Every structure is written in structure tokens, then in C-alpha cells.
Amino acid sequence: MDLFRREIKFQINQEQMDGICDFLRAHCEMDKHSVLSADGHYTINSLYLDTENMLLLETKRKNLSSRFSIRIRSYGDPAVDYPVFLEIKKKVNGMVAKQRITVTNPQVWEFLEYGIADEGNADFRQAFLSPIAYQIWRLGLGPRIMTQYRRKAYFGRNEPYTRVTFDRSLRCYPETTYNPFPREEKFANYDNIDVYKSPTSNIILELKCELKVPLWMRDLVRRFGLKHSSFSKFDSSYTFASDKLTSVGL
């Protein structure tokens, strides 16, 4: 999969989310995973890779115009089985390009750690595996932080690609092994005022589209008085986990 798009973030509260969901009925359909969920939300788990000194995170914090992140993503609570997804997400001059491969068994993690590849495994024939592996080996990346959140999502009806997502209930823990499946007992919830810098706006809204922003998205931003946010789940999770470990003397 190869996507090239805009991603615009906002921090909102529950009242704004309710109004925006009502607004979206005229323009969007709910994502199939949200439709299947009792509360409209489904669980996303992301294991982020970085260097020991967090080079990729630092390039994000410096807001460099060209940067990337690498993560392993699984779905469900609990997430217990393959497939999972290995992704590289690049940001260049405000646009986002995402490449993703499907991982069907743990042999891919052996390949990334030790260079061991089973040529009979179809995972190794996917085009994007080599460039992602090259970046991991070139920089010495490894697992650093597991994040989890609940998402409600919509797709636009009339454009080739438009997507609206609401993310909430953020949790995380440090993880240094290639284990794509979260361990419930290790999670800490950081869905609080200190992280969001707001007493009520603890929901992350993202508007995603191709180069041209549709008129209804512009109308949504104006109607609800939304202000752009640079909130990062990777950054906030790592900062929270680091502070938590420091506070207990680790």
C-alpha cells in the first residue's frame, strides 16, 4: 500500500465530537470497523521503532520538513494473532506518504534483527519490505514504545480519498522487543490534562485527504472553530513513559 495525503490534527472535546459526527452524516460513511463496534470505536496498537537516542523523535520535535517514522501496527483488544502491519510514514513539505506491508508471521522480525530470511515466505516478496528494512539497519532502529488508543473513523463518500478519525483513551508502555501484540498488564493510561494541555480537549481529530482539501472539510473547520494541533501520539507516549520511569527511579 502506498498513500500520499494531507493530515491535519485538532484537539477537541466530547461536545464538539458529537456535533462533528452529526455534520459528517451528510458527507461520509462510517468505517467498517467502527460499524462493527458497539460504541463505534475500535482499538489500534502501534509499536514505534527508533534509535537508542531517539533520533526519529528528535527530527519530529524539530519539525524538520523531511522526516519519517516506522511502526508495527496491530488491531483489536486484545490483539493476539497475525496479520499485523509494518509501516513507514514519511512527511515531506507538509504532505504524508505511507507505505505498508502485511506481516503474517514472526519470521519478518528475525529478518529485521538478524538478517535471516525464508525465501519461501510470501512476506519477503513484498516490494516495500526492503526499503523499510534498509532504513532500520542503516540507523540501527529497534522497538521503543508501544501505544494504544481507541478510534472512531469515517470515509468520505464523494472523493477518491477522504478520511476523518477521532482518537481517544491513549495508553502506552516502553517495549524493546519485536512483540507486536500488547501486554495489558504493562499499559499506563495517560489520557489526562498534563498531556493534552487542556482540561477538556482530550480527543484527537484528524482530517485526511489528497492534495486538494474538499469544501466540506473547510466548512467543518470553520463551523466548529477548530484550531490546528501538533499533538503526536509517538512523542506524548514516549515523554509520558520516560517521565513515569524517572519518577520511580528507573
JOKA-V906741 format. One record per residue. N is the residue number from 1. SS is DSSP state (hx for helix, st for strand, lp for the rest). OMEGA is omega as a letter, one per 20 degrees, with the letter a starting at -180 (none if undefined). Layout:
# JOKA-V906741
n | ss | omega
N | SS | OMEGA
N | SS | OMEGA
This chain:
# JOKA-V906741
n | ss | omega
1 | lp | r
2 | st | a
3 | st | r
4 | st | a
5 | st | r
6 | st | r
7 | st | a
8 | st | a
9 | st | r
10 | st | r
11 | st | a
12 | st | r
13 | lp | a
14 | hx | r
15 | hx | r
16 | hx | r
17 | hx | a
18 | hx | r
19 | hx | a
20 | hx | r
21 | hx | r
22 | hx | r
23 | hx | a
24 | hx | a
25 | lp | a
26 | lp | a
27 | lp | a
28 | st | r
29 | st | r
30 | st | r
31 | lp | a
32 | hx | r
33 | hx | r
34 | hx | r
35 | hx | a
36 | lp | a
37 | lp | a
38 | lp | a
39 | lp | r
40 | lp | a
41 | lp | r
42 | st | a
43 | st | r
44 | st | r
45 | st | a
46 | st | r
47 | st | a
48 | st | r
49 | st | r
50 | st | r
51 | lp | r
52 | lp | r
53 | lp | r
54 | lp | a
55 | hx | a
56 | hx | r
57 | hx | r
58 | hx | r
59 | hx | r
60 | hx | a
61 | hx | r
62 | lp | r
63 | lp | r
64 | lp | a
65 | lp | r
66 | st | a
67 | st | r
68 | st | r
69 | st | r
70 | st | a
71 | st | r
72 | st | a
73 | st | r
74 | st | a
75 | st | r
76 | lp | r
77 | lp | j
78 | lp | r
79 | lp | a
80 | lp | a
81 | lp | r
82 | lp | j
83 | lp | r
84 | st | a
85 | st | r
86 | st | a
87 | st | r
88 | st | a
89 | st | a
90 | st | r
91 | st | a
92 | st | r
93 | lp | r
94 | lp | r
95 | st | a
96 | st | r
97 | st | a
98 | st | r
99 | st | a
100 | st | r
101 | st | r
102 | st | r
103 | st | a
104 | lp | r
105 | lp | a
106 | lp | r
107 | hx | r
108 | hx | r
109 | hx | r
110 | hx | r
111 | hx | a
112 | hx | a
113 | hx | a
114 | hx | a
115 | lp | a
116 | lp | a
117 | lp | r
118 | lp | a
119 | lp | r
120 | lp | a
121 | lp | a
122 | hx | r
123 | hx | a
124 | hx | r
125 | hx | r
126 | lp | a
127 | hx | a
128 | hx | a
129 | hx | a
130 | hx | r
131 | hx | r
132 | hx | r
133 | hx | r
134 | hx | r
135 | hx | r
136 | hx | a
137 | hx | a
138 | hx | a
139 | hx | a
140 | lp | a
141 | lp | r
142 | st | r
143 | st | a
144 | st | a
145 | st | r
146 | st | r
147 | st | r
148 | st | r
149 | st | r
150 | st | a
151 | st | r
152 | st | a
153 | st | r
154 | st | r
155 | st | r
156 | st | a
157 | lp | a
158 | lp | a
159 | lp | r
160 | lp | r
161 | lp | r
162 | st | a
163 | st | r
164 | st | a
165 | st | r
166 | st | a
167 | st | a
168 | st | r
169 | st | a
170 | st | r
171 | st | a
172 | st | r
173 | st | r
174 | st | r
175 | lp | a
176 | lp | r
177 | lp | r
178 | lp | r
179 | lp | a
180 | lp | a
181 | lp | a
182 | lp | r
183 | lp | a
184 | hx | a
185 | hx | a
186 | hx | a
187 | lp | r
188 | st | a
189 | st | r
190 | lp | r
191 | lp | a
192 | lp | a
193 | hx | a
194 | hx | r
195 | hx | a
196 | hx | a
197 | lp | r
198 | lp | a
199 | lp | a
200 | lp | a
201 | lp | a
202 | lp | r
203 | st | a
204 | st | r
205 | st | r
206 | st | r
207 | st | a
208 | st | a
209 | st | r
210 | lp | a
211 | lp | a
212 | lp | r
213 | lp | a
214 | lp | a
215 | hx | a
216 | hx | r
217 | hx | r
218 | hx | r
219 | hx | r
220 | hx | a
221 | hx | a
222 | hx | a
223 | hx | a
224 | lp | r
225 | lp | a
226 | lp | r
227 | lp | a
228 | st | r
229 | lp | r
230 | lp | a
231 | lp | a
232 | lp | r
233 | hx | r
234 | hx | a
235 | hx | a
236 | hx | r
237 | hx | a
238 | hx | r
239 | hx | r
240 | hx | a
241 | hx | r
242 | hx | r
243 | hx | a
244 | hx | r
245 | hx | r
246 | hx | a
247 | hx | r
248 | lp | r
249 | lp | r
250 | lp | none
